[in-house]
Amino acid sequence: MKKIILFCVIVIIGILIIISLAKNSTTATKKESLVIKGSDTEVQLVSNLVESFLEKNPGADISVTGGGSGVGIASLLNGEIDLANSSRKMEDKELEQGKSRGLEVQQFILAVDGLSIIVHPSNPLLHLSMEQIAKIFKGTITNWKEVGGKNGEIVLYGRQSTSGTYTFFRNSVLNDDYSPKMRNMEGNQAIVDAVIADKNGIGYVGVGYVKDVNNQPRSDIRIIPVTKNSDGKLAISPLDSEAVKLGKYPIARPIFQYLPLLPKKNSLLEAFLRFEMSEEGQEIIKKGGFFSLTDDYKKENQELLKKIK
């Protein structure tokens, strides 16, 4: 009888151990997973960062998809992802929506972008002012000869309304609505491809998309320097890293990532954010065609990371 009781006790203990191990295994797997979604401008850059991070952390499971900043932010607010890539700041109404759902959304600055105006390589245009760019994309200027180019109807290529770049460009450059004739493309690369094929085309893309695999300016498009004033003086290229980082280039911007809550200490999310800010991470960002963080942006990120306990 004692042997039977002892056997039953051993069996029960064994079952409890198996259940405990299964729970721990599930928890560990969950801790090692990270879902990132959002900005098309950032999707390749973040994929490159993830690839390098996983080489050092092979046990981690991280997925990265695009869809646009608006899609990423909506997914974040719906509790579907761990990190939203966004090429624009979250709006107050979105932050309030997060609060109402029990979120404490945190902002992390990934890199610096010089939003680039591109045309066909045969276009002889030397530069454009901010006013001219606004009028072109609003549809007020419709022919290249109006800005010193050849006679030809301007064809506009821009992003879809779910894109953070679409919103940023509209609010920061146009201060108005786009021309209804603008062709709304699914991503930065789609705009590049369209402009390559259209001698009268013009578009706007993240600076990472105007460079080739060797991080050199592409030869199949022309990148137009931009002036703040209409006098044509001090035209600045988005490829001028110092001008972009110092805010002298008129269409410079930080690009973001948003977290639903502060990460837990020693979590996969904390480790990945620290990797992005590391010297290696910033080097990957530069190789991806974007610009590393300014001291002010680094300080802002560091303040966020200090809160993690």
C-alpha positions in Angstrom: 0.0 0.0 0.0 2.8 2.4 0.9 4.5 1.7 -2.4 1.3 2.5 -4.3 0.9 5.8 -2.3 4.6 6.6 -3.0 4.1 5.9 -6.7 1.1 8.1 -6.8 2.9 11.0 -5.1 5.8 10.7 -7.5 3.5 10.7 -10.5 1.7 13.8 -9.2 5.0 15.6 -8.5 6.1 14.6 -12.0 2.9 16.0 -13.5 3.3 19.3 -11.6 6.9 19.6 -12.7 5.9 19.1 -16.4 3.1 21.7 -16.1 5.5 24.2 -14.4 8.1 23.7 -17.1 5.4 24.1 -19.8 4.3 27.4 -18.3 7.8 28.6 -18.0 8.5 27.6 -21.6 5.4 29.5 -22.8 6.4 32.6 -20.8 10.0 32.5 -22.1 8.8 32.2 -25.7 6.4 35.1 -25.2 9.2 37.3 -23.7 11.4 36.4 -26.7 8.8 37.7 -29.3 8.6 41.2 -30.7 6.1 42.4 -33.4 7.0 45.6 -35.2 4.8 47.3 -37.8 4.2 50.6 -39.6 6.1 53.1 -41.7 7.2 52.1 -45.1 10.0 54.7 -44.9 11.4 52.7 -41.9 10.6 49.1 -42.8 13.9 48.3 -44.6 16.0 50.2 -42.1 14.4 48.4 -39.1 14.7 45.1 -40.9 18.4 45.7 -41.3 18.7 46.5 -37.6 16.7 43.4 -36.6 18.9 41.2 -38.8 22.1 42.3 -37.0 20.4 42.1 -33.6 19.3 38.5 -34.2 22.8 37.5 -35.1 23.7 38.3 -31.5 20.4 37.1 -30.0 19.5 34.0 -32.0 16.8 33.0 -29.5 14.7 36.1 -30.2 11.8 36.1 -32.6 11.2 39.6 -34.2 8.9 40.3 -37.2 8.9 43.6 -39.1 6.2 44.6 -41.6 5.1 47.9 -43.3 1.7 49.2 -44.2 2.3 52.8 -43.3 2.6 54.8 -40.1 -1.1 55.1 -39.7 -1.5 51.3 -39.9 1.3 50.9 -37.4 -0.2 53.4 -34.9 -3.7 51.8 -35.2 -2.2 48.4 -34.6 -0.4 49.7 -31.5 -3.6 51.3 -30.1 -5.4 48.0 -30.7 -2.8 46.0 -28.8 -1.7 44.0 -31.8 2.0 44.9 -31.9 4.9 45.8 -29.5 6.4 48.6 -31.5 5.0 51.0 -34.2 7.4 52.5 -36.7 6.1 56.0 -37.7 7.6 58.7 -39.9 5.4 61.3 -38.2 4.6 62.2 -34.6 1.5 60.7 -33.1 -1.4 63.1 -33.0 -2.9 64.3 -29.7 -6.2 62.5 -30.4 -4.2 59.2 -31.0 -2.4 59.6 -27.7 -5.7 60.3 -25.9 -7.2 57.2 -27.5 -4.2 55.3 -26.1 -4.8 56.6 -22.6 -8.5 55.7 -22.8 -7.4 52.1 -23.5 -5.0 52.0 -20.6 -1.8 52.6 -22.6 1.0 54.9 -21.7 2.4 55.5 -25.1 6.2 56.2 -25.2 8.1 57.9 -28.0 11.5 56.7 -29.2 13.5 58.5 -32.0 15.0 56.1 -34.4 17.0 58.3 -36.9 17.0 61.6 -38.8 15.6 61.8 -42.3 16.0 64.4 -45.1 12.8 64.1 -47.1 14.0 64.2 -50.7 12.5 65.8 -53.8 13.3 63.6 -56.8 12.8 64.1 -60.6 13.8 62.2 -63.8 17.5 62.4 -64.5 16.9 64.3 -67.8 15.2 67.1 -65.8 17.6 70.1 -65.9 16.2 71.8 -62.8 18.9 73.0 -60.4 16.8 73.6 -57.3 13.3 74.4 -55.9 12.2 76.7 -53.1 9.8 75.5 -50.5 7.1 77.8 -52.0 7.6 76.2 -55.4 7.4 72.7 -54.0 4.2 73.5 -52.2 2.6 75.1 -55.3 3.6 72.1 -57.4 2.1 69.5 -55.1 -1.0 71.7 -54.5 -1.5 71.9 -58.3 -1.0 75.7 -58.6 2.1 75.2 -60.7 1.5 72.6 -63.4 4.2 73.0 -66.0 8.0 72.7 -65.6 8.6 75.9 -67.5 7.0 77.8 -64.6 10.0 76.9 -62.4 12.7 77.2 -65.0 12.4 73.8 -66.6 11.4 72.5 -70.0 7.9 72.8 -71.3 6.0 69.8 -70.0 3.1 69.0 -67.7 4.2 68.1 -64.2 3.2 64.6 -63.0 2.9 64.3 -59.2 3.8 61.1 -57.3 3.1 61.0 -53.5 2.1 58.6 -50.8 -1.2 57.2 -49.7 -3.1 58.9 -46.8 -2.2 56.2 -44.3 1.5 57.2 -44.7 3.2 59.3 -42.1 5.3 60.9 -44.9 2.0 61.9 -46.7 0.9 63.6 -43.5 4.3 65.2 -42.7 4.7 66.6 -46.2 1.2 68.0 -46.3 1.5 69.7 -42.9 5.1 70.8 -43.1 5.4 71.8 -46.8 2.0 72.3 -48.3 0.0 73.6 -45.3 -2.9 72.7 -47.5 -4.4 69.7 -49.4 -2.7 67.9 -52.2 -3.7 68.3 -55.8 -6.4 65.8 -56.8 -4.1 64.9 -59.7 -1.4 63.5 -57.5 -0.9 59.8 -57.9 -0.9 58.0 -54.6 1.7 55.3 -54.5 2.0 52.4 -52.0 5.6 53.1 -50.9 8.8 55.1 -51.3 10.2 52.6 -53.8 7.1 52.8 -55.9 7.6 56.6 -56.1 11.2 56.1 -57.1 10.3 53.6 -59.8 7.5 55.9 -61.2 9.8 58.9 -61.4 12.5 56.8 -63.1 10.0 55.9 -65.8 8.4 59.4 -66.2 10.5 62.3 -67.6 7.9 64.8 -66.2 7.5 63.1 -62.8 8.3 64.5 -59.4 8.0 62.8 -56.0 9.1 62.9 -52.4 10.8 60.0 -50.6 12.9 59.3 -47.5 16.6 59.9 -48.0 17.4 56.2 -47.6 15.6 55.6 -51.0 17.8 58.0 -53.0 21.0 56.1 -52.4 22.2 52.8 -54.0 23.5 49.7 -52.3 26.9 51.4 -51.8 25.2 54.3 -50.0 25.9 56.6 -52.9 23.4 58.9 -54.7 21.4 56.9 -57.3 22.2 57.8 -61.0 18.7 57.0 -62.3 17.0 59.9 -60.5 17.9 63.5 -59.7 17.8 64.8 -56.2 16.7 68.4 -56.1 18.4 70.8 -53.6 15.8 72.9 -51.7 15.9 76.5 -50.6 13.9 78.1 -47.8 13.5 81.3 -49.8 12.5 81.9 -53.4 15.7 83.7 -54.3 17.5 80.4 -55.0 20.3 81.1 -52.6 21.6 78.5 -50.1 20.0 75.5 -51.9 20.7 72.5 -49.7 20.7 68.8 -50.6 19.1 66.2 -48.4 22.4 64.3 -48.8 24.2 67.0 -46.7 24.2 65.1 -43.4 25.3 68.1 -41.2 22.7 70.4 -42.8 20.0 67.8 -42.2 21.0 67.1 -38.6 21.3 70.8 -37.8 17.9 71.5 -39.3 19.2 73.7 -42.1 17.8 71.5 -44.7 14.1 72.6 -44.9 12.5 69.2 -45.0 14.5 67.5 -42.3 12.7 65.4 -39.7 13.2 62.8 -37.0 11.5 59.4 -37.6 10.0 57.6 -34.7 9.0 54.4 -33.0 6.2 54.2 -30.5 5.7 51.8 -27.6 2.4 51.0 -25.9 4.0 51.1 -22.4 7.4 51.3 -20.9 9.3 48.1 -21.5 10.1 45.8 -18.7 13.6 45.7 -17.3 15.8 43.3 -19.3 13.0 42.6 -21.8 13.6 41.9 -25.5 12.1 45.3 -26.4 14.5 47.2 -24.1 17.5 45.3 -25.5 16.4 46.1 -29.1 15.9 49.8 -28.3 19.4 49.9 -26.7 20.9 48.2 -29.7 19.3 50.7 -32.1 20.9 53.5 -30.1 24.3 51.8 -29.8 27.3 52.7 -32.0 26.7 49.6 -34.1 23.0 50.4 -34.5 23.7 54.0 -35.5 26.2 52.7 -38.0 23.6 50.5 -39.6 21.3 53.5 -39.8 23.9 55.5 -41.7 24.6 52.6 -44.0 20.9 52.4 -44.6 21.1 56.0 -46.1 19.6 57.8 -43.1 21.4 59.9 -40.5 22.4 59.1 -36.9 20.8 60.8 -33.9 21.7 64.3 -32.8 22.8 64.8 -29.3 19.4 66.2 -28.3 17.6 63.2 -29.7 20.0 60.8 -28.0 19.3 62.6 -24.7 15.6 62.3 -25.2 15.9 58.5 -25.8 18.2 58.1 -22.8 15.6 59.8 -20.6 13.1 57.2 -21.8 15.4 54.3 -21.1 16.2 55.6 -17.6 12.5 55.2 -16.7 12.7 51.4 -17.3 12.8 49.6 -13.9 
